[in-house]
Amino acid sequence: MRRLAAYLEGQGRATYCCDLLPNRGEVGLEQLARQLAGYIENQVLAGDRTRQVDLVAFSMGGLVSRYYLQRLGGLKRTRRFITLATPHGGTWLAYLTNRPACVQMRPDSAFLRDLDRDADALREVGFTSIWSPFDLIILPASSSVVPHARCEKVWCLAHPFLVSAASSFRKVAQAL
């Protein structure tokens, strides 16, 4: 994400990078979303109730961000929401471990069903989902395609490249 942030800064945009910890699935996505909410309120917006953010998230961070938007009041604080390689519909690889966040990222999990109940609310923000059909972490890759978002396909050969490829950078900049 730091390379993407540098690219956006080169276009004259202010950026902030938030590292949520622990980030290997050890805690539920709700806990990480509360960290994100605190970071946005205290570090980015510094209590200013009139400003909004553009939120760009990679992979699991997209689900964390959705929880922030849909359950923690983030919709009113966000202008645009862009995800890269996010398993909005879950990923089969999440069955490889029973870590709390991984269980939540399984297809048809209670967590994902809960977010899908009112996913149309995401239309309030400019929601874009950027994905690749070659993503071998998000299985099936089409799990990143969601009906309530503008979906943009990029041709990256692997999951981590979606956050470092020039084609992804351009798609994010266009969405902003």
Secondary structure as a PSIPRED ss2 file (coil, helix, strand):
# PSIPRED VFORMAT (PSIPRED V4.0)

   1 M C   1.000  0.000  0.000
   2 R H   0.000  1.000  0.000
   3 R H   0.000  1.000  0.000
   4 L H   0.000  1.000  0.000
   5 A H   0.000  1.000  0.000
   6 A H   0.000  1.000  0.000
   7 Y H   0.000  1.000  0.000
   8 L H   0.000  1.000  0.000
   9 E H   0.000  1.000  0.000
  10 G H   0.000  1.000  0.000
  11 Q C   1.000  0.000  0.000
  12 G C   1.000  0.000  0.000
  13 R C   1.000  0.000  0.000
  14 A C   1.000  0.000  0.000
  15 T C   1.000  0.000  0.000
  16 Y C   1.000  0.000  0.000
  17 C C   1.000  0.000  0.000
  18 C C   1.000  0.000  0.000
  19 D C   1.000  0.000  0.000
  20 L C   1.000  0.000  0.000
  21 L C   1.000  0.000  0.000
  22 P C   1.000  0.000  0.000
  23 N C   1.000  0.000  0.000
  24 R C   1.000  0.000  0.000
  25 G C   1.000  0.000  0.000
  26 E C   1.000  0.000  0.000
  27 V C   1.000  0.000  0.000
  28 G C   1.000  0.000  0.000
  29 L H   0.000  1.000  0.000
  30 E H   0.000  1.000  0.000
  31 Q H   0.000  1.000  0.000
  32 L H   0.000  1.000  0.000
  33 A H   0.000  1.000  0.000
  34 R H   0.000  1.000  0.000
  35 Q H   0.000  1.000  0.000
  36 L H   0.000  1.000  0.000
  37 A H   0.000  1.000  0.000
  38 G H   0.000  1.000  0.000
  39 Y H   0.000  1.000  0.000
  40 I H   0.000  1.000  0.000
  41 E H   0.000  1.000  0.000
  42 N H   0.000  1.000  0.000
  43 Q H   0.000  1.000  0.000
  44 V H   0.000  1.000  0.000
  45 L C   1.000  0.000  0.000
  46 A C   1.000  0.000  0.000
  47 G C   1.000  0.000  0.000
  48 D C   1.000  0.000  0.000
  49 R C   1.000  0.000  0.000
  50 T C   1.000  0.000  0.000
  51 R C   1.000  0.000  0.000
  52 Q C   1.000  0.000  0.000
  53 V E   0.000  0.000  1.000
  54 D E   0.000  0.000  1.000
  55 L E   0.000  0.000  1.000
  56 V E   0.000  0.000  1.000
  57 A E   0.000  0.000  1.000
  58 F E   0.000  0.000  1.000
  59 S C   1.000  0.000  0.000
  60 M H   0.000  1.000  0.000
  61 G H   0.000  1.000  0.000
  62 G H   0.000  1.000  0.000
  63 L H   0.000  1.000  0.000
  64 V H   0.000  1.000  0.000
  65 S H   0.000  1.000  0.000
  66 R H   0.000  1.000  0.000
  67 Y H   0.000  1.000  0.000
  68 Y H   0.000  1.000  0.000
  69 L H   0.000  1.000  0.000
  70 Q H   0.000  1.000  0.000
  71 R H   0.000  1.000  0.000
  72 L C   1.000  0.000  0.000
  73 G C   1.000  0.000  0.000
  74 G H   0.000  1.000  0.000
  75 L H   0.000  1.000  0.000
  76 K H   0.000  1.000  0.000
  77 R H   0.000  1.000  0.000
  78 T E   0.000  0.000  1.000
  79 R E   0.000  0.000  1.000
  80 R E   0.000  0.000  1.000
  81 F E   0.000  0.000  1.000
  82 I E   0.000  0.000  1.000
  83 T E   0.000  0.000  1.000
  84 L E   0.000  0.000  1.000
  85 A C   1.000  0.000  0.000
  86 T C   1.000  0.000  0.000
  87 P C   1.000  0.000  0.000
  88 H C   1.000  0.000  0.000
  89 G C   1.000  0.000  0.000
  90 G C   1.000  0.000  0.000
  91 T C   1.000  0.000  0.000
  92 W H   0.000  1.000  0.000
  93 L H   0.000  1.000  0.000
  94 A H   0.000  1.000  0.000
  95 Y H   0.000  1.000  0.000
  96 L H   0.000  1.000  0.000
  97 T C   1.000  0.000  0.000
  98 N C   1.000  0.000  0.000
  99 R C   1.000  0.000  0.000
 100 P H   0.000  1.000  0.000
 101 A H   0.000  1.000  0.000
 102 C H   0.000  1.000  0.000
 103 V H   0.000  1.000  0.000
 104 Q H   0.000  1.000  0.000
 105 M C   1.000  0.000  0.000
 106 R C   1.000  0.000  0.000
 107 P C   1.000  0.000  0.000
 108 D C   1.000  0.000  0.000
 109 S C   1.000  0.000  0.000
 110 A H   0.000  1.000  0.000
 111 F H   0.000  1.000  0.000
 112 L H   0.000  1.000  0.000
 113 R H   0.000  1.000  0.000
 114 D H   0.000  1.000  0.000
 115 L H   0.000  1.000  0.000
 116 D H   0.000  1.000  0.000
 117 R H   0.000  1.000  0.000
 118 D C   1.000  0.000  0.000
 119 A H   0.000  1.000  0.000
 120 D H   0.000  1.000  0.000
 121 A H   0.000  1.000  0.000
 122 L H   0.000  1.000  0.000
 123 R H   0.000  1.000  0.000
 124 E H   0.000  1.000  0.000
 125 V C   1.000  0.000  0.000
 126 G E   0.000  0.000  1.000
 127 F E   0.000  0.000  1.000
 128 T E   0.000  0.000  1.000
 129 S E   0.000  0.000  1.000
 130 I E   0.000  0.000  1.000
 131 W E   0.000  0.000  1.000
 132 S C   1.000  0.000  0.000
 133 P C   1.000  0.000  0.000
 134 F C   1.000  0.000  0.000
 135 D C   1.000  0.000  0.000
 136 L C   1.000  0.000  0.000
 137 I C   1.000  0.000  0.000
 138 I C   1.000  0.000  0.000
 139 L C   1.000  0.000  0.000
 140 P C   1.000  0.000  0.000
 141 A H   0.000  1.000  0.000
 142 S H   0.000  1.000  0.000
 143 S H   0.000  1.000  0.000
 144 S H   0.000  1.000  0.000
 145 V C   1.000  0.000  0.000
 146 V C   1.000  0.000  0.000
 147 P C   1.000  0.000  0.000
 148 H C   1.000  0.000  0.000
 149 A C   1.000  0.000  0.000
 150 R E   0.000  0.000  1.000
 151 C E   0.000  0.000  1.000
 152 E E   0.000  0.000  1.000
 153 K E   0.000  0.000  1.000
 154 V C   1.000  0.000  0.000
 155 W C   1.000  0.000  0.000
 156 C C   1.000  0.000  0.000
 157 L C   1.000  0.000  0.000
 158 A C   1.000  0.000  0.000
 159 H H   0.000  1.000  0.000
 160 P H   0.000  1.000  0.000
 161 F H   0.000  1.000  0.000
 162 L H   0.000  1.000  0.000
 163 V H   0.000  1.000  0.000
 164 S C   1.000  0.000  0.000
 165 A C   1.000  0.000  0.000
 166 A H   0.000  1.000  0.000
 167 S H   0.000  1.000  0.000
 168 S H   0.000  1.000  0.000
 169 F H   0.000  1.000  0.000
 170 R H   0.000  1.000  0.000
 171 K H   0.000  1.000  0.000
 172 V H   0.000  1.000  0.000
 173 A H   0.000  1.000  0.000
 174 Q H   0.000  1.000  0.000
 175 A H   0.000  1.000  0.000
 176 L C   1.000  0.000  0.000
